[in-house]
């Protein structure tokens, strides 16, 4: 295992202890698999993120290995050993499998990927990497994205392999490429996004020469498929420090190509900079939304927080009195959100939920500071639907004023709204507001067949229900008949 570095012996001795502890935990699985490869005449090494995470003391049960065995040989070795095997990545030299094993006193499930030594390079007009297999682990490690991911532990002897100084960079919390960053990013431009993602996940700094290459080569990201870009963006946004990664995307110009609405938020109202920076505001809202999460990272909430004000640049108006307005920016922003998320190939469900939150994020302020009527509360809950809890969090996060009195007043007002919602939910079924009569009852009472009149009658009764609360069957029938008679 790694030797202590003379420049920082204490840090690296801690790294050693963490790594040994983590590797001992997974040894029953890793060593067993390595012996099978050895018996078949091949080598096996734990590699990349698994080694990095072991050194950081955060190795999970997803294990990455590399081998000189070709994929067809890997399949022959793992099929008798694994509980399940999948070949979805075999075109890129990767075989995946699942292994259930007893570790200590617990039964654990391990997800294993074994990848043949390889090198990848993009054709300048292609969106897909061309894969060729290598014959040495050194050749494999040099093609890795960053030095902290270019370390390996040969098994079962547990020999530490670090030809590019990854351990030193790990101790200094810095991201560098094994070779020239320009060569690395030319091979696979997605690595520029991975730099931002790892910075956000690990809270590492990116080396100056890597940042410079990202700036110079930002446009190259456009040859990468939208799906691969989206997956990296998701990992970044769901990380522990998303601001760090997002700021890197904006500062290097990468965001101009994949999420141009974000850098567009850097605007001021005039030369005196009186209007707050919408970009900075959006990052703060994201961080405040994260603080309100209760059950782990929430991609819908985080995307909505980040994008909630993207309609402001297009709706900015300079008023005669010197103020700056952004009328209907929530409506414009919702449309922009749909367009951007569709371009990044997000699912229809995710696009719908995030854009809806963007559209609704100002609704609370539309009701003013006075007492909310029952009707207003019903409409708020009905419009939010299953997104209500997220809307609560987004609305609370959208207060970034430094005026403590104003912030406290807004917080009290929203406390009041949530209390009103809770009170009405005790009295009524707010989560599924519907008219007191259904479509069949409406047809029977009015004596008409299915058609547009039934839809109009249903909308009329729904409006009454929102305005007045539950009416009961007889009162609803009376109101319906009166409405019908007035229609002639």
N, C-alpha and C positions, 0 to 999 in steps of 0.2 A: 504494500500500500504506500501512499505518498510519503515522501521524506519531508521533514520540516524545512522550511525555507529560512535561511540564515537571517534574511532581512526582517522577517516577522515570525519568529519561532512560536510565539504564544498562539497567534491566530491559526497557524497551520497545524499545531498540535491539537487544537480543538477540532479542526477539520478532520484530522486523522481519527480522533475518537468517534466523532459522529459517523464517519464513513464506515468504520469497522462495525459499529453497532448496527447500522442500517443493513450492511451486507450480510452480517450474521443472521439477521432476521429473515432475509429472503434466500439464504443459502440452501435450505432443503429443496427448493424448487430450482434455483439457478444451477447449483452444483449437479443435481440429478440430470438436468438437461445437458449440461456441459459434458458429463461423462458419456452420455449417449452419442454426442457428436464426436468425441475423442475415439470411442470404440469404432465409429464408422470412418475414421481417418480424417476428420475435419477439426478445425478449431472453432471456438465460440468465445465471445467477449461481451460483457455488459458494456453498453456504449451510450454516448450522447446525453440526453436529458436524464436518463436513469443514474448515470455516474454523477452528473452535476447535482442532482437532487439528493443522492446519498451523501455527498460531501457537505451539502447544506442542511442535512438532518431532516429531510422532508420526502424521502423516497416512499412512494405509494406502492400499490400492487399492480401497476402497469409497468411492465419491464421491456426494455428495448435491447435487443442483441444484434450483433453483426457476426458474419461467418464467411469463410471462404467456400462453403458449400453452395452449389447452385440451387435455385428454388425447387427443382424436381427432387434433389437429394434431401433438402430440408423437409419436404413433405413426407418422404419415406421415413425420416427419423422421428418427426413429431406425431404422425398419425397414431402409432401404437401407444404413445405416451400421453397425449392430450385428451381432455374430455370433449373438446370440440375444436374443429379446425376450419378456417375460412381462407379463401384464396382471392378476395376482392383486390388486394394490392399486388398480386403475383406478377402483373405486367411490369411493375416497378421493382421487382425483386424481393417483395415482402410477403411472408407467410404469417398469418395471425392464428393464434390459438388460445384456448382457455384451459387452465389447469386448476383443479380444486385440490388443496393440500392441507394437511394438518401442520400447523406451525405453533409450537409450544402447546398451549392449552386450547387453542381455537382452530376452527375450520375456516380457511380463507380461500378466496377466489382470486386467481392471478390472470391477468390478460397479458399475453406475451406476443411480441412481434419479433420475428427473426428476418433480418435483411442481409442479402448477399452483398459483400464488398462491391461498391459501385461508384460511378461518377456520373454527374448529370450536367447537361448544358442545354441552353435554349438556342434553337435557331432563331434568328432575329425576326422572323416573320411568323413564328409558331407560338401557340399558347401552351403547348405541352412539352415537358422535358424529354430529351432523348436519353435513354438509359443504357449504359454499358457497364459490364461487370469488371471488377478489378481482382487482383490476386494477393494483395497485401493489406493489412489493416492500416499501415501508414498511408497508403494510397487512398483508402476510404476516409480516414480522418481529415486529410487535407481538403476534401470536398465538403466538409461540414460547414455550417453557416458561421459559427462563432467558436472561439477557442474554448470557452467554458462548456461547449457542446462537443468538443473534439477530443475528449478524453475517453479512455476505455479501461476496463479491468478484465484481463484475460482469465478465463476460468478453465478448470477449477482451481488452478494454482494461485489465483488472485494477484496477478502481476499488473501493476499500475502502468499504463501507457499514456504519456502526455508529451507528444513531440512539439506542441505549439505553445507551451506555457499557460495552459488553461487553468491550472491550479493557482498560479500567481495572479492571473486576472480575476479568478473567483474570489481570492482573498482581498483583492483591491476593489471588487464589485464594479468591474468595467467590462464592456462588451467590445471585443476586437474580432477581426476575421483572421483565420489561419494564414491566409496569404494576403495579397493586395485586395482591398475592399472592392475596387473596380472590377477585378476579375471575378470575385465572388458574386457580386450583384449582376454582372453580365451573364454568369451561368444561370442564376435564378433570381430575377428581380424581386420576387416575393420576399427575399431575405431582408430587403429594406423595411418592409412592414414588420417582419419578425424582430428586427432590431427594436422598433418602437414597442412591440408587444412584450418582449422580454424585459425591456426597461420598465414597463408598467407592472409586469408580474413580479419581477425580482427586486425592483427598486434599485436597479443598476444604472450607472452612467454609460453613455455611448462614447467611445474614443473619438477624439476630434477628427482623425483622418477618416473614420467611418461616417461621421456626420457630413463631412465635406463631400464624400462620394455619394451619399444619399441626395444631397442638394444637386450635384452635377448630373445625376442619373435618374432623377425623380420621374421624368417622362417615360422612362423604360417600363414603369409599372403598368402601363396601359396594354402591354402584350399579355399580361397575366389574366386568366379567366376571372369573371366577376365572382364566381362561387369561391375561389381560393382567397380572393381579396376579402369577401364578406366574412369568411371563417376566421381570418386573422383579426379583422376589425372586432368581431364578437369577442374573441379571446382577450383582446386589449381592453374593451369596454367592461368586461366582466372581471378584470384583474383587480388587484388590491390598490394600485395607484394609477388609475386610468388617465388622470390629468397629465402625468409625466409622459405617457405614450402619445396622447393626443397633441400635446404641445410640440413634441418632436415631429409629428406628422405635419403640423402647420408650419413650423419653423424651417423645415427642409423643403417645403413645397410639395410633398407627397399628397397632402390633403387636397391640393388644387386639382389633382387628377382623380381621386377616389371619393372625396367628400367635400367638394368645393364650397358648399353652403357654410361650412365651419369657419374657414378663414375669412369668408365674406362678412362675418359678424364683427370683424374688427373695424368699427366705424365710430366717428365722433360727430357731434351735432354742429360744431363750428371750430374756429381756430383757437377758441379758449378752452376746448375740451370739456364743456359743461355737461355733456351727456355721458352717462356711464358707458364703459366699454361692454358691449353686448356679448362679445366673445368671452371675456373674463367672467361676466355675470353667468353665462351658460355653464362654464366649468365649475363655478361655485355651486350652482343649482344641482349639478350632477353630484358633487361631493356631499351636499346636504341631503339629497335623495338617498344616497348610499347609506348615510348615517341612520336613515329611517327604515332600512330594510330589516325584516324580522326573520326571514327563513332563507337566508343566503342570497347571493347575487341574483337580481331580477333584470333580465335583459330588456323587457318591455319598459319598465320604469326608467332604466338608465338611458335607453335610446330616447325616450320621450323627454327626459330632463335635458339631455344634450341638444335636442333638436327643437325644443318648444318655441324658441324665438327666431327660427331661421327665416320666417316671413318678414322680419323687421327691415332688412335692407331694401326690399322691394316696395315696402309701404311707407317708407320714411318721407315725411313732409315737413318743411320748415314753415311754421305759422307766422302770421304777421306780428304777433306779440312776442316773437322770439323763441317760443316753445317749439319742441319737435314732437310730432305725432306719428303713431304707427297704427292707424285705424285699420281694423280687420286683419291685423297681421296673423292672428291665430287661424283664420280661415285660409289665407294664402299659405301660411306655414304648413297646414295640414295637407294641402295639395302638393307642395314641394316635398314633404316627407314621403308621401305615396310615390312620387316620381323617383326620388333618390333610392328608396328602399327597393322599388321594383327593378331599378337598374342594377342593384347589387344582388338581385335574385333572392330576396327574402320571401318567406312563405306569405300567402295571401292573408292568413290569420294574423301574423305578426305585423304586416303592413297595416291592416285594419285597426288593430289595437293601438299601435303607436301613433298613427295619424289621428285617431279619435281623441287620444289624450292631448295631443298638440292642439286640436280644435277646441277642446273643453277647458284648457288650462286657465283661461281668464273668466270662466263662467261665474266663479265665486265673487269676483269683483263687480260683476254686472248687477248684482243684487243690492249693492250699496252697503252701508254700514248699519242700517237699521235692523229691526227685528224681522226675521224671515217669516213670511206667511207659510201656512201649511202647503198651499199650492206651489209656492216657489221651491220648497223642499222636495215635494213629490216630483216636480219636473227635473230637478237636479239629479235625484236618484235615478229616475227613469232614463234620462239621457246618458248617465254614466254606465248604467247597467252593471255588468260583472266587473267593470273597471273602477268601481267606486273607491275601493280601498287604495288603489294606485293613484287615483285622482286626488284623494286626500293628501297622500304623501307628496305628489308633484306640486300641489297648490301651496302646501306648507314650505316646500323647498324653494319656491319661487320668490321668497322674501330675502333679499340680500342687502337691504338698506342698512346703513350704519347708524341710522337714527333709532336709538333703543326704544324711545317712546312709541314711534310709529310701528316698529317691529312687534312690540308688546301688544299694541292695539290690534294689529292684524291677527296675531296669534289668539287673542281673546275672542275675536270675531269668529275665527274658524272653530275654536273650541265650542262656541255657541251653536254654530251650524251642525257640528257633529252631535251635539246634545239633542238638537231638534230632530235630526235624522233618527237617532236612537229612540226618542220618545214616540215618533210616528211609526217606527217599525214595530214597537210594542203594540200599537193600536191597529195597524193596518199591515197588509202584505206588500210593503214597498218594493220588494225585490221582483215582484211579478205583477205590476199594476196593469189591470185590464178592465174593460167596461163591465158593468153589472149584468149585461146581457151578451150572449155570444151570437155568432152569425146565424145559427139555426133559429134561435129564439126571435131574432130581429125579423127574419123572413116570415116566420109564423105570425107574429104580431101585425106586421104590415101587409101580409098576404101577397108578397111579391117573390119572384124567382131570383136566383143568383144574378148579380149584375153590379154595375157601378153604384147603384143606390144603396146597396148593402154596405159597401166600403165607406160611403159618405155617412151613413147612419152610425157605423162602428166608430168612425173618427169623432162624430159629434158626442157619442156617449163616453168615449175615452177622454175627451176634453172636459166633460162634466165631472168625470171621476177624478181627474187631476186637480180640478178647481175646487171641488167640494168634498172629496173623499168618498168612501163607500156610501151609496144611496139606498141600497136594498132593491129588491125586485120590483115591487109595486111602484115606487117613486120613479124608477128607471123607465118602466112601461109608460107611465103618465107623461114623462118628459119626452120620450120617443114619439108618442102619438101626437103631442103638441107640435114638435119639430116637423113631423111629417105633414101635418095639416097646414102649417105655415108655408111649406114648400109648394103646396098646391097639388 
